[in-house]
Amino acid sequence: MKGVVVKSTGSWYLVRDLDGGQLYDCRIKGKFRVAGIKSTNPLAVGDLVNFELEENDEGQGIIDGIQDRKNYIIRKSVNLSKRVHIIAANMDQALLVTTLAKPATSTGFMDRFLSTAEAYNIPTVIVFNKCDLYDDEDIRSELEYRKAVYSAIGYTCIETSATEGLGLEELATLLKGKTTLLSGHSGVGKSTLINTIEPELNLKTGAVSSSHNKGQHTTTFAEMHPLQMGGDIIDTPGIKGFGLVNMEDTDLSHFFPEIFVISKECKFHNCKHVNEPQCAVKAAVDEHKIAPTRYESYLNQLNDQDETTHYRSTDY
């Protein structure tokens, strides 16, 4: 039988049969590791697997094979610097939900996620959520700045508000028929947004902490949910930090599309765009052809000033 992993809780995996849609609790047959990936979890939500039913229990099965992944996204595992945790696999796109208020999402975090998604070939849509709260003029200016920056790079940007119904029709159109990774900080309204589009899902939501103005975790494990309009949503625990994995210094600029294009004009082919002479990228920053926030994010990632120290056991 063939199925897709829709939930992983450690040693057991919930698998949806691709033919009938029935769910089975499955375990792995013996020990197997995905070639080339040293991860804490051999299987992830979104993996396509082969499984067989156990003889004495129709509701349980044994996974005995995994199909090649078209893509996947990973993070550095907690307390295991040389190993990684696979968040999800086989996505058509990612939905990065951000906010500029309660809680605010930094451009550094956005760029860290985007460069990782670029590295693993996952197209990303940026959602600016809770727009009903953007009454302050400075916040509105910041919103217009970010939309201009990321739209110019080529990212689709959507303004949404679950309470006012803003952008929901456009968002639903993007989700229909696709497998989408839902990601962002805790408290940015990921689950509320999806519940508004498909109330039947009834994803668990939580309030933002008034004392710290940060979201509180409501999702414990990554889980795939089918959409009635077609497609699937992979809901993930809120992310506080996003550590880059297995990136060489000379490769990092490849995952900043606007930097990569201009880098071809640098004098040296291995230019890191820091202190090298005749660097086209630095010139483009000075000429405002590359946003200073993006260049700062690039330098921070190059220097590995990452956010992995902020991970907690339930963070992705």
C-alpha positions as CSV (number, residue, x, y, z in Angstrom):
1,M,0.0,0.0,0.0
2,K,1.1,3.6,-0.6
3,G,0.4,6.5,1.8
4,V,1.5,9.9,3.0
5,V,2.7,10.6,6.5
6,V,0.3,13.1,8.0
7,K,1.6,13.2,11.6
8,S,4.6,12.0,13.5
9,T,4.8,11.7,17.2
10,G,8.2,9.9,17.4
11,S,8.0,6.1,17.1
12,W,4.6,6.0,15.5
13,Y,3.4,7.7,12.3
14,L,-0.2,8.4,11.2
15,V,-0.3,7.5,7.5
16,R,-3.1,8.4,5.0
17,D,-3.8,5.8,2.4
18,L,-3.4,7.4,-1.0
19,D,-6.2,5.3,-2.5
20,G,-9.0,5.4,0.0
21,G,-7.9,8.2,2.3
22,Q,-8.1,5.9,5.4
23,L,-5.8,6.6,8.3
24,Y,-3.5,4.0,9.8
25,D,-1.1,4.1,12.8
26,C,2.2,2.8,11.5
27,R,5.6,2.0,12.8
28,I,8.9,1.6,10.9
29,K,10.0,-1.9,10.0
30,G,13.4,-2.2,11.6
31,K,15.7,0.8,11.2
32,F,16.3,2.6,8.0
33,R,17.8,6.0,7.3
34,V,17.2,8.3,4.3
35,A,20.4,8.3,2.2
36,G,22.5,11.4,2.7
37,I,20.6,12.9,5.6
38,K,21.7,12.5,9.2
39,S,18.5,13.5,10.9
40,T,16.9,12.9,14.3
41,N,13.8,11.7,12.5
42,P,13.9,9.1,9.6
43,L,10.4,10.1,8.4
44,A,8.6,13.5,8.3
45,V,5.2,14.8,7.6
46,G,4.6,14.8,3.8
47,D,6.8,11.7,3.2
48,L,5.4,9.3,0.7
49,V,5.8,5.7,2.1
50,N,5.1,2.1,1.3
51,F,3.4,0.2,4.1
52,E,1.6,-3.1,4.8
53,L,-1.1,-3.8,7.3
54,E,-0.4,-5.9,10.3
55,E,-2.0,-9.3,10.2
56,N,-4.0,-9.0,13.4
57,D,-5.0,-5.3,13.4
58,E,-6.6,-3.5,10.4
59,G,-5.9,-0.1,12.0
60,Q,-2.1,-0.6,12.2
61,G,0.6,-1.0,9.6
62,I,4.3,-1.3,9.1
63,I,6.3,1.2,7.0
64,D,8.8,-0.7,4.9
65,G,9.9,2.0,2.4
66,I,10.1,5.7,1.6
67,Q,9.8,7.3,-1.9
68,D,12.4,9.9,-3.0
69,R,11.6,13.4,-1.7
70,K,11.1,16.2,-4.3
71,N,12.1,18.6,-1.5
72,Y,12.2,19.0,2.3
73,I,13.0,21.6,4.9
74,I,15.1,21.1,8.0
75,R,16.4,22.9,11.1
76,K,19.3,22.3,13.4
77,S,18.1,19.8,16.1
78,V,18.1,20.9,19.7
79,N,21.3,20.0,21.6
80,L,22.7,18.1,18.6
81,S,24.7,20.5,16.6
82,K,25.7,17.9,13.9
83,R,22.3,16.6,13.3
84,V,19.1,18.0,11.9
85,H,15.4,17.7,12.3
86,I,13.3,17.4,9.1
87,I,10.2,19.6,9.5
88,A,8.3,18.4,6.4
89,A,8.8,17.0,2.9
90,N,7.3,17.1,-0.5
91,M,5.7,20.6,-0.4
92,D,4.5,22.6,-3.4
93,Q,5.0,25.8,-1.5
94,A,5.5,27.5,1.9
95,L,3.3,30.1,3.5
96,L,5.4,32.4,5.7
97,V,2.9,34.2,8.0
98,T,4.3,37.4,9.5
99,T,3.0,40.3,11.5
100,L,4.2,43.8,12.2
101,A,2.4,44.0,15.5
102,K,1.6,41.7,18.3
103,P,4.1,40.1,17.8
104,A,6.3,41.8,15.3
105,T,8.3,39.6,12.8
106,S,11.8,40.8,12.1
107,T,13.2,41.0,8.6
108,G,16.1,39.0,9.8
109,F,13.8,36.0,10.6
110,M,12.0,36.4,7.4
111,D,15.2,36.4,5.4
112,R,16.5,33.4,7.3
113,F,13.4,31.4,6.4
114,L,13.4,32.6,2.8
115,S,17.0,31.7,2.2
116,T,16.5,28.2,3.6
117,A,13.4,27.7,1.5
118,E,15.3,28.9,-1.6
119,A,18.1,26.3,-0.7
120,Y,15.5,23.5,-0.6
121,N,13.6,24.6,-3.7
122,I,10.4,25.5,-1.9
123,P,8.5,28.5,-3.4
124,T,7.3,30.8,-0.7
125,V,4.4,33.2,-0.3
126,I,4.7,36.0,2.3
127,V,1.6,36.8,4.3
128,F,1.4,40.1,6.3
129,N,-1.3,39.2,8.7
130,K,-3.3,41.1,11.3
131,C,-3.5,44.2,9.0
132,D,-6.4,45.4,11.0
133,L,-4.0,46.3,13.8
134,Y,-1.7,48.5,11.6
135,D,-3.1,51.9,12.5
136,D,0.2,53.4,13.4
137,E,1.7,55.4,10.5
138,D,5.2,54.0,11.1
139,I,3.8,50.4,10.9
140,R,2.0,51.2,7.7
141,S,5.2,52.7,6.2
142,E,7.1,49.5,7.3
143,L,4.5,47.4,5.6
144,E,4.8,49.2,2.4
145,Y,8.6,49.0,2.5
146,R,8.6,45.3,3.1
147,K,6.0,44.7,0.4
148,A,8.1,46.7,-2.1
149,V,11.3,44.9,-1.2
150,Y,10.0,41.3,-1.3
151,S,7.7,41.9,-4.3
152,A,10.7,43.3,-6.3
153,I,12.7,40.1,-5.5
154,G,9.8,38.0,-6.9
155,Y,7.9,36.9,-3.8
156,T,4.1,37.0,-3.8
157,C,3.0,39.2,-0.9
158,I,-0.5,39.2,0.6
159,E,-2.2,41.4,3.2
160,T,-4.6,39.5,5.4
161,S,-6.9,40.0,8.4
162,A,-9.1,37.1,9.7
163,T,-11.3,39.6,11.6
164,E,-12.0,41.8,8.6
165,G,-11.8,39.1,5.9
166,L,-9.0,40.9,4.1
167,G,-7.1,38.8,1.5
168,L,-8.8,35.5,2.4
169,E,-10.2,34.8,-1.1
170,E,-6.7,35.4,-2.7
171,L,-5.1,33.2,0.0
172,A,-7.7,30.4,-0.6
173,T,-6.9,30.5,-4.3
174,L,-3.2,30.0,-3.7
175,L,-3.8,27.1,-1.3
176,K,-6.3,25.2,-3.5
177,G,-4.9,21.9,-4.8
178,K,-1.4,22.4,-3.3
179,T,0.5,21.0,-0.4
180,T,1.5,24.0,1.7
181,L,3.8,24.3,4.6
182,L,2.3,26.8,7.1
183,S,5.1,28.6,9.0
184,G,5.9,31.6,11.2
185,H,6.3,32.7,14.8
186,S,3.8,31.7,17.4
187,G,1.1,34.2,17.8
188,V,1.1,35.5,14.2
189,G,-2.4,34.0,13.6
190,K,-1.5,31.0,11.3
191,S,-4.2,28.7,12.6
192,T,-6.8,31.4,12.9
193,L,-6.2,32.4,9.3
194,I,-6.7,28.8,8.1
195,N,-9.7,28.2,10.3
196,T,-11.4,31.3,8.8
197,I,-10.9,29.8,5.3
198,E,-11.8,26.3,6.3
199,P,-13.7,26.3,9.6
200,E,-14.1,22.5,9.6
201,L,-10.4,22.1,10.3
202,N,-10.8,23.7,13.7
203,L,-7.0,24.1,14.2
204,K,-6.1,24.9,17.8
205,T,-5.4,28.6,18.4
206,G,-4.0,30.5,21.3
207,A,-3.8,34.1,22.6
208,V,-0.7,36.3,22.5
209,S,1.0,36.7,25.9
210,S,0.2,40.3,27.2
211,S,3.3,40.4,29.4
212,H,5.8,39.6,26.6
213,N,3.8,40.3,23.5
214,K,4.8,36.9,22.1
215,G,2.7,34.0,20.9
216,Q,2.3,30.9,23.0
217,H,2.7,27.4,21.4
218,T,-0.6,25.7,20.5
219,T,0.7,23.2,18.0
220,T,2.9,20.5,19.4
221,F,3.7,18.4,16.3
222,A,3.8,19.1,12.6
223,E,0.6,17.7,11.1
224,M,-0.9,17.6,7.6
225,H,-4.6,18.5,7.2
226,P,-6.6,17.9,4.0
227,L,-8.5,20.9,2.7
228,Q,-12.1,20.5,1.4
229,M,-11.3,22.7,-1.6
230,G,-8.4,20.3,-2.4
231,G,-4.8,20.3,-1.3
232,D,-3.2,20.0,2.2
233,I,-1.9,22.3,4.9
234,I,1.1,21.2,7.0
235,D,0.6,23.0,10.3
236,T,3.8,23.4,12.3
237,P,4.7,24.6,15.8
238,G,5.6,28.3,15.9
239,I,9.2,29.2,15.1
240,K,11.3,31.4,17.4
241,G,14.5,30.9,15.4
242,F,15.6,29.4,12.1
243,G,19.1,28.0,11.8
244,L,20.7,27.5,8.5
245,V,22.0,24.0,7.8
246,N,24.8,22.8,5.5
247,M,25.3,26.1,3.7
248,E,28.8,27.0,2.5
249,D,29.8,30.7,2.6
250,T,30.2,30.8,-1.2
251,D,26.7,29.3,-1.7
252,L,24.7,31.6,0.6
253,S,24.4,34.4,-2.0
254,H,22.7,31.9,-4.3
255,F,19.7,31.9,-2.0
256,F,19.3,35.7,-2.0
257,P,17.9,36.0,-5.6
258,E,18.6,39.7,-6.1
259,I,22.2,39.3,-4.7
260,F,22.8,36.2,-6.9
261,V,21.9,38.0,-10.1
262,I,24.2,41.0,-9.4
263,S,27.0,38.8,-8.1
264,K,27.8,37.6,-11.6
265,E,29.2,41.1,-12.2
266,C,31.7,40.9,-9.4
267,K,35.4,40.9,-10.4
268,F,36.1,37.7,-8.5
269,H,33.9,34.6,-9.0
270,N,34.3,33.6,-5.3
271,C,33.5,37.1,-4.0
272,K,31.7,37.0,-0.6
273,H,30.5,40.6,-1.0
274,V,32.1,41.8,2.2
275,N,35.4,43.5,1.7
276,E,36.4,42.4,-1.8
277,P,37.4,45.0,-4.4
278,Q,35.2,45.7,-7.3
279,C,32.2,44.0,-5.7
280,A,29.1,44.6,-7.8
281,V,26.8,43.6,-4.8
282,K,28.2,46.3,-2.5
283,A,27.9,48.8,-5.3
284,A,24.3,47.8,-5.8
285,V,23.6,48.3,-2.1
286,D,25.1,51.8,-2.2
287,E,23.0,52.5,-5.3
288,H,19.9,51.3,-3.5
289,K,19.4,48.5,-6.0
290,I,19.6,46.0,-3.1
291,A,17.6,46.7,0.1
292,P,19.9,47.4,3.1
293,T,17.9,45.1,5.3
294,R,18.4,42.3,2.9
295,Y,22.2,42.9,2.7
296,E,22.3,43.1,6.5
297,S,20.5,39.8,6.7
298,Y,23.0,38.3,4.2
299,L,26.0,39.5,6.3
300,N,24.4,38.2,9.5
301,Q,23.8,34.7,8.0
302,L,27.3,34.8,6.5
303,N,28.7,35.4,10.0
304,D,26.4,32.7,11.3
305,Q,24.8,35.1,13.8
306,D,21.9,32.8,13.8
307,E,18.9,32.5,16.1
308,T,19.3,28.8,17.0
309,T,20.1,29.8,20.6
310,H,16.4,30.7,20.9
311,Y,15.1,27.2,20.2
312,R,13.0,25.4,22.7
313,S,12.0,21.8,22.6
314,T,8.7,22.5,20.9
315,D,10.1,25.1,18.4
316,Y,10.6,24.4,14.8
